Each structure stands twice: as C-alpha cells, then as structure tokens.
C-alpha cells in the first residue's frame, strides 16, 4: 500500500498522530494511515481481567493504554421487555441460557420456537419482530458522543445464524436440502425485518455510521459448511441487498465468516461488494495469508488474523511476537487492521495479549518523524 493521501502527508509534516477514526477511514479509502490500525475483540471475562490487571477505569481507558482503534457500536432501544408470546424469550421468540465452560460463560439458545414448524403457514403464524417496536431517537446522540474520535459501527445482518436459533441448527441445515420452502419463508421474514430495521438505523445515523456487518459463518475448520450453490440460492441475494443498503447511507461493508471460506470470496467481493474481511483464520485450508494477499489484496481490507486457537491461547510470548512480525511482513503492501482472530478467550494469558498489542504498536508504525 504505497499511496499516501494529502491528509497523511500533512500529518507526517506536523507529526500529529491520527485518531482511530482517521486511521479506519484512511485505510478504507485505500490511503495510508500513520500506523497499522488495531482493533479489540474479547469475551467479557477477558475485558474485566485486563481492566483490573492494567488498572483501567473502563474499556476506553484500556483501548488507550493498548493503542486500540476500537469502534463504537450504536443501536436502537427495543421498547418491549420480552416476546409477546413468551415472557422468557427475546424479540425473535428464542430463549437463552448461560453455559459455564469453566473459565467463563457463553449464552446459548435453549428453545428454538420454530423447531416444530411443518409448513410455510406455521412460519407465517410466528410472531415476528417489528421495527416499530424500537426507539431510534437515541442513535444520533450516541454518534455524537463518540465525538468523531472513534469510528462508529451500526448493524449486523447474519440471517442463517439467527435461522439456527429459531429452528435448531441441525434442522436449519436439513431445511436447506429437504424443506427449501420453509427455509425461504424463514429467511424471508428475517430479511424483511432486518432491511427495515437497518434502513431506520442508517437514517437515524445521518451518514455518521462508518461500518456495518453483513455476515455469515460459511466455513468450518476444514472446509465449507454449505455448498456454493446453496449459498447463492438462499443467502447471496439478500446479502447483496443489505450491502447495497449500507452503501447507500455511506457505511463501509464488513464481512465476518469463520473458517475455511475461500470458495465464497469471489462472490463476496464481486457481488456483495464487501470491503473488510474478518477474521482470517489463516490455519484453515485456503485461508493462508499469502494466498489471500495475492488474490484479494488490492480489493480487501484484512481484519483480524492473529490466531487465538493456538498462538494467543497456547503459544509463548515469543510465538506471539513472531506471528505479529510475520503478519506485518505478509500484509506489508496491502491493507490490514490487526486484531485477534475471534474474541480473546480467558485461556489466553495476559502476557500473550499484551505482547500482541505492544508488538503491533512497535512494528506497525508508518509515520516517520
């Protein structure tokens, strides 16, 4: 990435460091920031641990100490307390429970409300959420509270993940092959709500929402979770519509997919028009960093990439430093936002986490005094 914009040249002259938002917007525009941007992703347990160990009053203070260019997420307020037909369920009718895995907890769906649906009519009878049940009035206030210092993120469209919560994950995959009419009905309801919800969100943001997620986990550890043909039938058309909606309001399109998702990248780049790819599980087949740089480096911003399945969780500090150093070299001539690959988990030692952020801050400098 050799282009330096006028703003960056001015910064180089007066040595004023960019703000996190300036770094993000520069890299999204294909221009060179003063240093490699750095993002944060961690479970609540890890964030709480770092706040205590580093004596930080809040997460923003932690970001400042670690030189993190985090995003401020804005969302409307749901005006209901529970699903109209189930006092224990969320707005979709899904119940949740906390699952303790020893060092922390994850909230997992425990009651898929459409598990017993047999027909399209059963799907239509479900009480679907309505955008009228949200208060969007506070969005602009939240945007203004960010004060232009941090980038602002709003929205996430990840329909098949939600489908699995509504139907049960095993049945959700079976529907794609055995009950396509039910799949289309459920996905249709999810899209109809999501499109209007995001339209109102972006309208309320008045062009100040910088990024939005269009997402779906398309890859497993060793290969795709669904075929490209299935993706193109059930997911691609609405992902295009949602990305187009975000672009209409000036939001940059980030895409999240776990695992070995290489087969889907041409469609995501050429048809959906994604700009940022996350999280880059480079140990999965087809997701090797060098290959992604070669094939998509001129069209994508790579986001994440620091492995938390092995390196951050079970490696040494030296291993973390080596991976950061190697990644800086691999991504040298393309756009990269350094971040952990997925949320930092409690199993990752604090020393490894600090090594990641300290090393990228040291090796990621581009502005020369």
PyMOL commands that set and color helices and strands:
alter all, ss='L'
color gray80, all
select helices_A, chain A and resi 6-14+20-28+44-53+59-66+120-125+131-133+139-145+159-167+169-178+180-205+228-248+262-272+289-296+311-314+317-330+350-363
alter helices_A, ss='H'
color red, helices_A
select strands_A, chain A and resi 71-74+77-78+95-100+105-111+134-135+151-157+211-215+252-256+276-279+301-306+335-340
alter strands_A, ss='S'
color yellow, strands_A
deselect
rebuild
show_as cartoon
